[in-house]
């Protein structure tokens, strides 16, 4: 089952910033040698979102309910946290919920773990 990804403003902005940083890093090193931290981070966040769209219950995402965010469509609805990184200081997380329509998920935030 695949889902359409809907973006909330802040999440889209962070995703685009991560993407721009990765592209700048790639251009700076000329595409040769080992990739920089910015490139790896973007690749991990992008993969997390791709996995969410394909299967929000994918075991690698370690998806679980997160209580500190409010669902933007239903105040009683659940918000979930998925791991873009693990075992990394400041590991990035993707916060999302189902909706607004069937077969859609909304990315609410992309943030480093405190």
N, C-alpha and C positions, 0 to 999 in steps of 0.2 A: 504494500500500500504506500503510495507516495503522496506527499503533501505539498501544497503551494506555500511558499514562504512569503509572509507579509512582514514588513519592517516598520518599527516605530522609529521616529526621528533620531533620537540619540543613538540607538543601536546601528542604524544605517550609517550615521556619521562616523562612529568608531570603526566600523568595518571598512569604510572608504579610507580613513586615516591609516589603518593598518596596511591596507592594500597599497596606498601611495608610498608609505615608508618602505615596504618590501620592494616596490618597483625602483625607488630611488637607490636602494642598496644594491640591487641587481645591476643597475646602470653604472653605478660608481665602480663596482669591481669588474665590469665588463663581461659578466657572465662566466668568468673562469674562476676556478678555485672553490673553496668551501663557501657555502651560503652563509650570510650573516644572520644574526639573531632575529632581526625584523622579518626576514624572508621565512624563517622557520615558524615564527609565531603566526604570520598570516596564513601559511599553509595549514597549520593545525586548526586555526579558527575556521577557515574555509571548509576543511574536512569535517569538522564538527557540525557545521550547518548543513553540509551535504548529507551526512548521516541522519541528522534530524529530519530532513525532508524525505529521505527514503524510509526511515523507520525510527521514530522517536524512542522506541524501547530497545534500541541496539545496546547490547551489553557494554560495549566500549565507552559509551557516553556516560555511564553511571548516573543516569537520569533519576532525580528524586524531587519530591515536592519541596518548594522553598516558600517559607511563610512571610518573609519580610517585604515582598513585592505584592502589590494589589493587581489582580487581573483587570486589564483595561476594558473588558467587555462585560464582565459579570463579577460584582463585588464578592460573590460567594464562590467564584470559580477558582481553580487551582493555577498556580504558577510553578514552573519546574526549572530546575538547574541542571545543566549538562556540562560535563567536563570537556574543555578543549585541550587542556593540559593537566597533567597529574605529576605529583612528586617534584614540583618545581616551585621555588620561592615566587610568590605572586602569580601563581598559575591562573590562567584565564578561564573564565566560566561564561556560559551563554545562558541567559534567562529567557524563558519562552512560555507560551500558553497555547492552547488550542483555540482556533477561531480566527476571525469572527464567523466564518461559515464552515460548513463541513469540509473536510479534507484540506484545511488550511491551518498553519501554525504561525503565530506572531512572535518575532524575535523582539523582546522587550529591552534587553540590555546585554552588552558584552563588556565584562569588567575583569580586572585582575582580582584574585581572591585576596582578602586582607591578611 
